[in-house]
Amino acid sequence: MTRYGMAIDLRRCIGCQACATACKFANNLPKDLSYNVVYTKADDDWNTLGTAVVRGALANDNAGGTFPNCTLNFLPMQCQHCEKPACLDVCPTGATAKDEETGIVSVDSELCIGCESCIKACPYEGVRTLIKSPEDIRLIRKAAAINNGVLDEVAKHIRPGMTTEAVNTLVHEFTIKHGGIPAPLNYEGFPKSVCTSVNDEVCHGIPDRSVVLQEGDIVNVDVTTIYKGHYADASRMFMIGEVSEEAQRLVRVTKECLQIGIDAIRPWGHVGDIGAAIMEHAHRNGYTVVRDFAGHGVGNGFHEDPVVPHIGRKGAGMVLAPGMVITVEPMINAGGWELYIDADNGWTAYTADGSLSAQWEHTLLITEHGVEILAY
Protein backbone atom coordinates (compact mmCIF):
# COMPACT_ATOMS: atom_id res chain seq x y z
CA MET A 1 0.00 0.00 0.00
CA THR A 2 2.97 2.36 0.31
CA ARG A 3 2.69 3.45 -3.30
CA TYR A 4 -0.68 5.01 -2.39
CA GLY A 5 0.91 7.11 0.35
CA MET A 6 -0.40 5.03 3.26
CA ALA A 7 0.86 1.88 4.96
CA ILE A 8 -1.16 -0.61 6.98
CA ASP A 9 0.09 -2.23 10.16
CA LEU A 10 -1.33 -5.72 9.57
CA ARG A 11 -1.00 -6.71 13.21
CA ARG A 12 -3.29 -3.88 14.29
CA CYS A 13 -5.65 -4.07 11.31
CA ILE A 14 -8.80 -6.11 11.98
CA GLY A 15 -10.21 -6.00 8.47
CA CYS A 16 -13.17 -3.68 9.08
CA GLN A 17 -12.62 -1.75 5.82
CA ALA A 18 -13.33 1.60 7.50
CA CYS A 19 -10.32 3.01 5.66
CA ALA A 20 -11.61 1.74 2.32
CA THR A 21 -15.09 3.07 3.10
CA ALA A 22 -13.67 6.52 3.82
CA CYS A 23 -11.30 6.63 0.85
CA LYS A 24 -12.75 8.52 -2.10
CA PHE A 25 -10.42 6.57 -4.40
CA ALA A 26 -11.31 3.14 -2.98
CA ASN A 27 -12.87 2.00 -6.24
CA ASN A 28 -9.54 2.56 -7.96
CA LEU A 29 -7.58 0.30 -5.61
CA PRO A 30 -6.48 -3.02 -7.11
CA LYS A 31 -8.48 -6.08 -6.07
CA ASP A 32 -5.45 -8.33 -5.82
CA LEU A 33 -4.07 -6.93 -2.56
CA SER A 34 -2.90 -9.68 -0.26
CA TYR A 35 -3.77 -7.58 2.78
CA ASN A 36 -6.78 -8.34 4.93
CA VAL A 37 -8.12 -4.84 4.35
CA VAL A 38 -9.95 -3.35 1.40
CA TYR A 39 -10.79 -6.74 -0.12
CA THR A 40 -10.47 -10.38 0.77
CA LYS A 41 -11.11 -13.06 -1.81
CA ALA A 42 -13.25 -16.02 -0.75
CA ASP A 43 -15.14 -18.35 -3.07
CA ASP A 44 -14.41 -15.98 -5.97
CA ASP A 45 -16.52 -13.22 -4.40
CA TRP A 46 -15.23 -9.94 -3.02
CA ASN A 47 -16.75 -9.76 0.42
CA THR A 48 -17.39 -6.82 2.70
CA LEU A 49 -15.66 -7.67 5.94
CA GLY A 50 -17.93 -5.74 8.30
CA THR A 51 -17.51 -2.97 10.82
CA ALA A 52 -15.08 -2.89 13.74
CA VAL A 53 -12.86 -0.60 15.75
CA VAL A 54 -9.73 0.72 14.10
CA ARG A 55 -6.98 1.90 16.40
CA GLY A 56 -4.11 3.53 14.55
CA ALA A 57 -3.68 0.81 11.94
CA LEU A 58 -2.94 3.41 9.26
CA ALA A 59 0.35 5.28 9.03
CA ASN A 60 1.15 8.09 6.58
CA ASP A 61 4.33 7.12 4.76
CA ASN A 62 4.84 10.56 3.22
CA ALA A 63 4.59 12.51 6.44
CA GLY A 64 6.27 9.84 8.50
CA GLY A 65 3.70 10.28 11.26
CA THR A 66 0.84 8.22 12.67
CA PHE A 67 -2.67 8.64 11.39
CA PRO A 68 -4.98 9.86 14.20
CA ASN A 69 -6.79 7.12 16.06
CA CYS A 70 -9.59 6.45 13.64
CA THR A 71 -13.16 7.24 14.59
CA LEU A 72 -14.53 5.77 11.39
CA ASN A 73 -16.12 2.89 13.27
CA PHE A 74 -18.98 5.36 13.68
CA LEU A 75 -20.72 3.99 10.59
CA PRO A 76 -24.44 4.04 9.72
CA MET A 77 -24.98 0.31 10.16
CA GLN A 78 -24.16 0.68 13.86
CA CYS A 79 -25.83 4.04 14.69
CA GLN A 80 -28.70 3.71 17.18
CA HIS A 81 -30.79 6.60 15.76
CA CYS A 82 -31.00 8.72 18.91
CA GLU A 83 -33.68 11.42 18.80
CA LYS A 84 -31.20 14.04 20.05
CA PRO A 85 -27.72 12.61 19.37
CA ALA A 86 -25.16 13.80 21.92
CA CYS A 87 -22.41 13.22 19.37
CA LEU A 88 -23.57 16.22 17.32
CA ASP A 89 -22.89 18.67 20.15
CA VAL A 90 -19.40 17.58 21.11
CA CYS A 91 -17.55 17.29 17.80
CA PRO A 92 -14.97 20.12 17.65
CA THR A 93 -14.79 20.12 13.84
CA GLY A 94 -18.44 19.56 12.91
CA ALA A 95 -17.65 16.18 11.36
CA THR A 96 -20.82 14.52 12.71
CA ALA A 97 -24.09 15.03 10.84
CA LYS A 98 -27.56 13.53 11.20
CA ASP A 99 -29.65 12.44 8.25
CA GLU A 100 -33.08 13.82 9.17
CA GLU A 101 -34.91 11.25 7.06
CA THR A 102 -33.25 8.13 8.48
CA GLY A 103 -32.05 9.44 11.86
CA ILE A 104 -28.59 8.00 11.20
CA VAL A 105 -25.51 9.93 12.23
CA SER A 106 -22.46 9.68 10.00
CA VAL A 107 -18.94 11.05 10.23
CA ASP A 108 -17.28 13.13 7.52
CA SER A 109 -13.82 11.56 7.37
CA GLU A 110 -12.29 14.70 5.86
CA LEU A 111 -13.30 16.75 8.90
CA CYS A 112 -12.77 14.03 11.53
CA ILE A 113 -9.57 14.44 13.55
CA GLY A 114 -9.88 11.17 15.45
CA CYS A 115 -10.51 12.68 18.89
CA GLU A 116 -13.31 10.18 19.62
CA SER A 117 -15.38 12.80 21.44
CA CYS A 118 -18.46 11.55 19.58
CA ILE A 119 -17.92 7.98 20.74
CA LYS A 120 -17.33 9.07 24.34
CA ALA A 121 -20.58 11.05 24.29
CA CYS A 122 -22.67 8.26 22.78
CA PRO A 123 -24.67 6.21 25.32
CA TYR A 124 -24.48 3.23 22.94
CA GLU A 125 -20.69 3.30 22.52
CA GLY A 126 -20.39 -0.38 23.42
CA VAL A 127 -22.88 -1.45 20.77
CA ARG A 128 -20.80 -0.12 17.91
CA THR A 129 -17.60 -1.97 18.62
CA LEU A 130 -16.67 -5.56 17.99
CA ILE A 131 -14.00 -5.25 20.68
CA LYS A 132 -15.76 -5.77 24.00
CA SER A 133 -14.91 -3.67 27.05
CA PRO A 134 -13.99 -5.31 30.38
CA GLU A 135 -17.48 -4.43 31.66
CA ASP A 136 -19.07 -5.97 28.57
CA ILE A 137 -17.09 -9.16 29.12
CA ARG A 138 -18.06 -9.27 32.81
CA LEU A 139 -21.75 -9.10 31.95
CA ILE A 140 -21.43 -11.56 29.06
CA ARG A 141 -19.86 -14.01 31.53
CA LYS A 142 -22.92 -13.57 33.78
CA ALA A 143 -25.23 -14.27 30.84
CA ALA A 144 -23.11 -17.31 29.95
CA ALA A 145 -23.30 -18.69 33.49
CA ILE A 146 -27.10 -18.60 33.35
CA ASN A 147 -27.09 -20.06 29.84
CA ASN A 148 -24.83 -22.94 30.91
CA GLY A 149 -27.10 -23.60 33.89
CA VAL A 150 -30.13 -23.76 31.59
CA LEU A 151 -28.53 -26.40 29.35
CA ASP A 152 -27.35 -28.37 32.39
CA GLU A 153 -30.94 -28.37 33.64
CA VAL A 154 -32.22 -29.57 30.27
CA ALA A 155 -29.64 -32.38 30.37
CA LYS A 156 -31.04 -33.54 33.73
CA HIS A 157 -34.64 -33.76 32.56
CA ILE A 158 -34.83 -34.42 28.81
CA ARG A 159 -36.16 -37.92 28.10
CA PRO A 160 -38.43 -39.99 25.87
CA GLY A 161 -42.05 -38.89 26.18
CA MET A 162 -41.16 -35.28 26.99
CA THR A 163 -42.66 -32.65 24.69
CA THR A 164 -40.55 -29.90 23.21
CA GLU A 165 -43.05 -27.48 24.80
CA ALA A 166 -42.03 -28.90 28.19
CA VAL A 167 -38.39 -28.18 27.27
CA ASN A 168 -39.43 -24.62 26.46
CA THR A 169 -41.16 -24.23 29.82
CA LEU A 170 -38.12 -25.55 31.67
CA VAL A 171 -35.79 -23.16 29.81
CA HIS A 172 -38.05 -20.16 30.31
CA GLU A 173 -38.65 -20.69 34.02
CA PHE A 174 -35.00 -21.46 34.85
CA THR A 175 -33.79 -18.39 32.94
CA ILE A 176 -36.23 -16.01 34.63
CA LYS A 177 -35.59 -17.52 38.08
CA HIS A 178 -31.86 -16.85 37.71
CA GLY A 179 -32.19 -13.24 36.61
CA GLY A 180 -31.96 -13.66 32.86
CA ILE A 181 -34.24 -13.12 29.88
CA PRO A 182 -34.73 -15.75 27.14
CA ALA A 183 -33.47 -13.95 24.03
CA PRO A 184 -35.39 -15.97 21.40
CA LEU A 185 -38.83 -15.08 22.83
CA ASN A 186 -40.47 -12.58 20.45
CA TYR A 187 -37.18 -12.06 18.59
CA GLU A 188 -38.35 -11.01 15.13
CA GLY A 189 -41.61 -12.80 15.92
CA PHE A 190 -40.16 -16.11 17.17
CA PRO A 191 -42.87 -17.42 19.53
CA LYS A 192 -40.86 -19.42 22.10
CA SER A 193 -37.96 -19.10 24.55
CA VAL A 194 -35.73 -21.77 22.98
CA CYS A 195 -35.14 -23.58 19.68
CA THR A 196 -35.65 -27.35 19.70
CA SER A 197 -34.62 -29.02 16.43
CA VAL A 198 -35.34 -32.75 16.08
CA ASN A 199 -33.74 -35.23 13.65
CA ASP A 200 -33.92 -33.66 10.16
CA GLU A 201 -34.58 -30.17 11.53
CA VAL A 202 -31.39 -28.19 10.98
CA CYS A 203 -32.21 -25.28 13.30
CA HIS A 204 -34.92 -22.93 14.62
CA GLY A 205 -37.33 -25.70 15.54
CA ILE A 206 -40.31 -24.25 17.42
CA PRO A 207 -41.30 -26.04 20.64
CA ASP A 208 -44.81 -27.50 20.57
CA ARG A 209 -46.87 -29.65 22.91
CA SER A 210 -47.66 -31.94 19.97
CA VAL A 211 -43.98 -32.76 19.39
CA VAL A 212 -43.13 -35.66 21.71
CA LEU A 213 -39.52 -36.81 21.90
CA GLN A 214 -39.27 -40.46 20.95
CA GLU A 215 -36.73 -43.19 21.68
CA GLY A 216 -33.99 -42.86 19.06
CA ASP A 217 -34.46 -39.12 18.36
CA ILE A 218 -31.61 -36.63 18.34
CA VAL A 219 -32.50 -33.06 19.31
CA ASN A 220 -30.60 -29.80 19.40
CA VAL A 221 -31.55 -27.40 22.19
CA ASP A 222 -30.37 -23.88 21.38
CA VAL A 223 -30.44 -21.40 24.26
CA THR A 224 -29.59 -17.69 24.30
CA THR A 225 -29.73 -15.66 27.52
CA ILE A 226 -29.81 -11.90 28.08
CA TYR A 227 -28.40 -10.53 31.33
CA LYS A 228 -28.48 -6.75 31.81
CA GLY A 229 -28.46 -6.18 28.06
CA HIS A 230 -25.68 -8.68 27.31
CA TYR A 231 -26.01 -12.01 25.48
CA ALA A 232 -24.60 -15.53 25.59
CA ASP A 233 -25.55 -18.24 23.10
CA ALA A 234 -24.96 -22.01 23.08
CA SER A 235 -26.57 -25.26 22.00
CA ARG A 236 -26.12 -28.93 22.75
CA MET A 237 -27.23 -32.17 21.13
CA PHE A 238 -29.23 -34.67 23.19
CA MET A 239 -29.73 -38.32 22.22
CA ILE A 240 -33.09 -39.61 23.42
CA GLY A 241 -32.94 -43.15 24.77
CA GLU A 242 -31.30 -45.77 22.55
CA VAL A 243 -30.05 -44.06 19.38
CA SER A 244 -28.82 -45.64 16.14
CA GLU A 245 -25.09 -45.88 15.48
CA GLU A 246 -25.60 -43.59 12.48
CA ALA A 247 -27.12 -40.87 14.66
CA GLN A 248 -24.50 -41.32 17.39
CA ARG A 249 -21.69 -40.93 14.88
CA LEU A 250 -23.20 -37.77 13.40
CA VAL A 251 -23.58 -36.20 16.84
CA ARG A 252 -20.01 -37.16 17.78
CA VAL A 253 -18.40 -35.91 14.57
CA THR A 254 -20.37 -32.65 14.76
CA LYS A 255 -19.01 -32.05 18.26
CA GLU A 256 -15.53 -32.80 16.93
CA CYS A 257 -16.12 -30.22 14.18
CA LEU A 258 -16.95 -27.62 16.83
CA GLN A 259 -13.78 -28.40 18.81
CA ILE A 260 -11.60 -28.43 15.70
CA GLY A 261 -13.05 -25.05 14.70
CA ILE A 262 -12.25 -23.66 18.15
CA ASP A 263 -8.73 -25.11 18.00
CA ALA A 264 -8.18 -23.21 14.73
CA ILE A 265 -8.78 -19.85 16.41
CA ARG A 266 -5.71 -17.68 17.00
CA PRO A 267 -5.56 -14.04 18.02
CA TRP A 268 -4.81 -12.14 14.81
CA GLY A 269 -5.85 -15.21 12.83
CA HIS A 270 -8.77 -15.14 10.40
CA VAL A 271 -12.43 -16.11 10.41
CA GLY A 272 -11.77 -18.34 7.40
CA ASP A 273 -9.44 -20.50 9.50
CA ILE A 274 -12.45 -21.73 11.49
CA GLY A 275 -14.58 -22.73 8.53
CA ALA A 276 -11.67 -24.35 6.71
CA ALA A 277 -10.94 -26.63 9.67
CA ILE A 278 -14.59 -27.57 10.22
CA MET A 279 -15.23 -28.24 6.54
CA GLU A 280 -12.18 -30.49 6.21
CA HIS A 281 -13.17 -32.67 9.17
CA ALA A 282 -16.83 -32.94 8.16
CA HIS A 283 -16.00 -33.88 4.57
CA ARG A 284 -13.38 -36.38 5.68
CA ASN A 285 -16.12 -38.16 7.63
CA GLY A 286 -18.56 -38.19 4.72
CA TYR A 287 -20.79 -35.36 5.94
CA THR A 288 -21.71 -31.94 4.58
CA VAL A 289 -21.67 -28.51 6.20
CA VAL A 290 -24.75 -26.29 6.14
CA ARG A 291 -23.97 -23.11 4.23
CA ASP A 292 -27.14 -21.09 4.80
CA PHE A 293 -26.47 -20.39 8.48
CA ALA A 294 -23.30 -19.34 10.29
CA GLY A 295 -21.83 -18.32 13.60
CA HIS A 296 -21.71 -14.66 14.50
CA GLY A 297 -20.53 -11.99 16.85
CA VAL A 298 -22.50 -11.84 20.08
CA GLY A 299 -22.46 -10.09 23.44
CA ASN A 300 -23.85 -6.58 23.14
CA GLY A 301 -26.55 -7.89 20.81
CA PHE A 302 -28.05 -11.21 19.75
CA HIS A 303 -26.39 -11.25 16.32
CA GLU A 304 -23.41 -9.00 15.59
CA ASP A 305 -20.52 -8.89 13.15
CA PRO A 306 -18.49 -10.78 12.20
CA VAL A 307 -20.32 -13.55 10.37
CA VAL A 308 -18.50 -16.83 11.08
CA PRO A 309 -19.16 -19.33 8.24
CA HIS A 310 -18.48 -23.00 8.86
CA ILE A 311 -16.96 -23.38 5.42
CA GLY A 312 -14.05 -21.25 4.33
CA ARG A 313 -10.48 -20.82 3.27
CA LYS A 314 -7.58 -20.58 5.69
CA GLY A 315 -6.22 -17.04 5.87
CA ALA A 316 -9.39 -15.45 4.46
CA GLY A 317 -11.97 -13.24 6.13
CA MET A 318 -11.90 -10.78 9.00
CA VAL A 319 -9.04 -10.80 11.48
CA LEU A 320 -9.94 -12.23 14.90
CA ALA A 321 -8.78 -9.56 17.32
CA PRO A 322 -8.52 -9.96 21.10
CA GLY A 323 -11.70 -8.74 22.76
CA MET A 324 -14.06 -10.10 20.11
CA VAL A 325 -16.83 -12.44 21.27
CA ILE A 326 -18.18 -14.87 18.67
CA THR A 327 -20.13 -18.08 18.33
CA VAL A 328 -18.97 -21.18 16.50
CA GLU A 329 -21.95 -23.43 15.78
CA PRO A 330 -21.45 -25.91 12.94
CA MET A 331 -24.55 -27.58 11.51
CA ILE A 332 -23.53 -30.88 9.94
CA ASN A 333 -25.80 -33.00 7.74
CA ALA A 334 -25.62 -36.73 7.11
CA GLY A 335 -26.80 -36.10 3.55
CA GLY A 336 -26.58 -33.00 1.37
CA TRP A 337 -26.05 -29.50 2.77
CA GLU A 338 -29.17 -28.08 1.11
CA LEU A 339 -32.16 -27.12 3.24
CA TYR A 340 -35.57 -25.51 3.08
CA ILE A 341 -37.58 -23.33 5.48
CA ASP A 342 -40.98 -24.42 6.77
CA ALA A 343 -43.50 -22.46 4.71
CA ASP A 344 -46.07 -22.44 7.51
CA ASN A 345 -44.04 -21.12 10.43
CA GLY A 346 -41.33 -19.28 8.47
CA TRP A 347 -38.62 -20.40 10.90
CA THR A 348 -37.75 -24.08 11.02
CA ALA A 349 -35.05 -25.26 8.59
CA TYR A 350 -35.13 -28.88 7.38
CA THR A 351 -32.59 -30.89 5.41
CA ALA A 352 -33.78 -30.97 1.79
CA ASP A 353 -33.22 -34.73 1.50
CA GLY A 354 -34.66 -35.67 4.90
CA SER A 355 -31.29 -36.72 6.31
CA LEU A 356 -30.31 -36.23 9.94
CA SER A 357 -28.68 -32.97 11.04
CA ALA A 358 -26.72 -32.10 14.18
CA GLN A 359 -25.32 -28.92 15.73
CA TRP A 360 -23.21 -27.86 18.71
CA GLU A 361 -22.54 -24.22 19.65
CA HIS A 362 -20.26 -22.29 22.02
CA THR A 363 -19.81 -18.60 22.76
CA LEU A 364 -16.10 -17.73 22.69
CA LEU A 365 -13.94 -14.82 23.80
CA ILE A 366 -10.85 -14.14 21.70
CA THR A 367 -7.96 -13.31 24.05
CA GLU A 368 -4.36 -12.17 23.57
CA HIS A 369 -3.23 -15.76 24.03
CA GLY A 370 -5.99 -17.83 22.42
CA VAL A 371 -9.68 -18.40 23.09
CA GLU A 372 -11.84 -18.80 26.16
CA ILE A 373 -15.11 -20.74 26.10
CA LEU A 374 -17.83 -18.71 27.85
CA ALA A 375 -21.08 -20.50 26.99
CA TYR A 376 -21.26 -24.18 26.10
N, C-alpha and C positions, 0 to 999 in steps of 0.2 A: 504493500500500500504506500510505500514511501514516495513513489513517483507521483502520487496525488497530493503530496504535501502533508499527509498525516500518517502516523504509524499506530498500530494496534498492539497493545500488550495482551497477548493471547492468554496469559495466566489470569488476568483480571477480567477479560471479556467473558460474558455469559451468554452471548448469542442473541440478545434481545432485539437487535436491529434498530435501536433508537437512533444510532448515528446515521444509518441508511435512510431511515424515515425522515430525518431532519435535513439530509443533504439534497440540495436542489438539483444536483447532478447525478443522483443515485441511478437513474435509468441509463446513464452512460457508462457505469462501471461494468467491467467484464464479468461474465457469469461463470468464469472458470477459476475464481479465487479459491485457494485451498483453505482459507481462513474460515472460522466458524461464524463469522459475521457477514452481513450483507446477503449471502446466499449459501445454502447448503443443499447439495444434490442428494436426493433419496428417491429411489424408484422412478428415476427420470423426470421427476417433477421438482420445480423450484419452490420450496416451502417457506412460508413465513414462520419465523421461529418463536414469535410471541413477544410479550412485554415483560421486562424485568428491570431491576435496578442496575444502573451503570455507575461505577465509582472510579472515575479517572482512568478508564481504559484507553482513552485517546491521548496521544501526545503529538504536538505540532513540531514536525521535523525542521521546518524552516526557521521557526522562532527559537527552537531549542528549549521551549518551556513546556509545562504541563497544561493540558486543556483543563478548564475549571471543572470541578466535580459536576457531572452532568445531571440536570434536572429533567431530562427528556423522558423519564419514566412517567411523567405526568401526561399520559396519552388518553385520548377520548374513550378507549375501550375500558378504562379503569375508573373514569370520573364518576362520582356518585350523585351528580346532578343536584347539588345543594340549592335551595331557593335563594339564599344570600351567601354566596361563596366567600369565605374568609380570605381565600387566596388572592382575590382581586384587590383587596385593600392593602396587602403587605408587600406586594412586589415593587421594588425600588425603581425598576426600569419600565414598568407597564407591559411586561411580556405576557401576562395572563389576560385572557379575554374569554367572555362567556358568549356562546351562541344562544341567542334569545329563543330561537325556535326549538332547539333540542335540549337546552339547559346544560350542555357539556362545556366544560372549561378546557381550553387548549393553551399551549405555551408556544409563543413565537421564538423559535430557536435563535433568530438573529438578534433579538433583544435580551434573551436570557443570559445571565452572567453566572449561573450555577450556584447562587447563594442558598438555595433550598428554603427560602423564607415561605414560599407557597406550601411546600410539603409540611413544614413545621406548623403552619397555621391550620392545616386541613384536619378535621376531626376523624377522617377516614384514612389517615396516612398509612396505617398498617394494611389496609385492603389493597393498596395499589402496588405493593411490593411482593415479589416472589421470595425475597429473603426475609425470613421471619425474625422478629425481635425476641429477646430473651423472655419478655412477658407473653408474647404470642406462644412461644414454645412451652412455657409453664402451663398455660391454659389448654393447649392442645394435649399435653400429657394428662391433664385432668379428664378431658373428654375421652382420651384413649383408655384410661383406667376404667371408666364406666363402661365403655364399649367392650373391653375385654371381659368385664364382669358379666355383661349381657350374654355374650357368646358362651362363657363358661356355664351360665345358668341354663341356656338352651341345651348344651351338651349333657347336663344332668337329667333332663326331662324328656328329650325327644325320643320317640319310640313308635313302633307300629301301632296303628289305630288312632294316633294323634292327628288332629286336623291342622292344616297350616294356619287357620284362623286362631287356634289355640297357641301356636308359636307366636303369632302376632301379639296376642294378649299378654303373653309372658314377657316379650321384649318390651312392649309399651309400659307395662306396670313396673318392671324392674328399672327401666331408664328413668321414669318419673320419680320413683322412690329414692333414687340415688342422685337426684339433683340435675339430671340431664333432660334433654328434649330429643325425641326421635326425629332425625332430620328428614327421612323420607315422607312423613305424614304431611299431605297437602303440598308437597314439592311439585310444582308444575302440574298439579291435579292428581298426583299419585294418592290413592285412597287409604293406604295402610302405613304402619310404622316400621315395616321391614319388608325385604324382598325374599320370597321363598321359591326357589326354582328347582323343579323336580324332573329328573331323568333327561328328557330331550329339551327341556327349557334351558336356554343359554343363560338368561338373566332377566331381572325385573318381573319375576313371577309374583302375582298378587295373591296374598293369603285369602283363603275362602273356607268357610265351614263345610263346603261340599267336597273339598280336596282332603282325602284321608290318606295319610302315609301308610304304605303297604310294605310288607316284608319284601326285601330285595330292592327297594327304591334307593336312589341316591338323591340328596337334596342339598342345595346351596342355601345357606342363610346369610344374608348380606345386611349388616347393621351399620348405621352411621349415627353418631351421637353428637349433639350440640351441647357445649358447656360454656356459658357466659359468652356466647357469640363465636366460639371456636369449635372446630369439627375434627372428628377422627372417624375413620372408615375402615372396615375389615369384613371379611367373610370367611366362612369355613364350610367344608363339605362334611355331611353326615351320612353314614351308611346305615340304613334301617334294617335291623335284623340280619338274617343271612343274605349276603349279596353275592352275585355271580363273580367269578374270577375276572371276567372282562371288565365289569364295573369297578372292582377293586383296583385293577391295574390302572385304569384311566384316572381314578382319584389319586392314586399314588404318584403317577408320572406327572400329573398336573401340579401336585404339591412340590415335586422336584423342580418343575419348570419355574415355579415361584422362587424357590431358594436359589436356583442357578441365576435367575434374573437379578436377585438381590446381590449375589456374589459378584456380579459383573459391575456393580456400582462402585465408582471411584470419585472422590472429590476432584473436580475439574475434568472428569470423564464426560461422556456424551449420553444423551437419552437413547440413541441408537444402539449403544452397547447392550442395553437391557433386552431390547427386542431381538437382537441378533442371537444372544445366548439362549433365550427362551425358544425361539423358532428352531434353532439347531437341535435342541434336545427333544422337542415335540416331534419334529420330522423324523429324527433318528428312531423314535419309538413307534412310528407309523401313524401318528396323529396329525391333526391340522390345528392351526391357531386362528381363532376368530379375529377378523380384521375390522369389523364394523364398530367394535367398542374397544376402549383403551383405558389405561390408567391415567392419572391426572394429578395436578397440584391440588392440595387440600390444606385446610387449617383455618384460614380467615374466611373461607367460604366453602360450600359443598364441592364445587368443581371449579378449579382455577387452572391457569397455565402452570407448567407446561403439559401438553398432551403427551402421554407415555405409551406409545404403541407397543404391542407385544410381538410385532415383527419389525425388522429393521436391519440396518447395516452398521457394523462397528465403526465408530468414529464419526457418525453422522448425527445431526440433530442438535438441540440446544445443549449447552454445557451445564453440567450438574454442579452448581456452586454450593458451598457450605451454607447452611441456613435454609435451604429449600426443604419443603415437606411435600412428599409425593406418595401416590399409591402405586403399587405394582399388583396387578390382578388378572393374570392370564386366564382366558377362557379357552379350553382345549376340547376339541370334538373328536369322537371316535371315528366319524366319517368325514364328510367335506366341511369346509369352513363356512359355507354359505348358510344364511339364516333368513327368517322372515318374521315380521312383527304381527302379533295377533290383531286382526282387523277390528275385533269387537272392543277390546279394552285399550288398544293403542299403546300398550306398554310391553307385554311379555314377548321376548324373542325366543323362537324355536329353531332347532337345527332344520335345515331345508329337507334333509333326507331322513329325518326321524331318528338319527343316531344319538347316542348318549353324549352329554356335555358335562364338563366339570370346571370348577373355578375355585381358586383360593386367593385371598387378598390381604395385604398388610399396608399399614400407613408407616412411612419411613422418613426419618430425618437425616438429611445429608450433613455430615460433620466434616471437620478439617482432616480427620483421620480415616473416615470410612462412612458407615451407615449405622443408624440405630433404629431398631424396630420399636415403634410406639404402640400401634394397634395391630392385633393379630387374631 
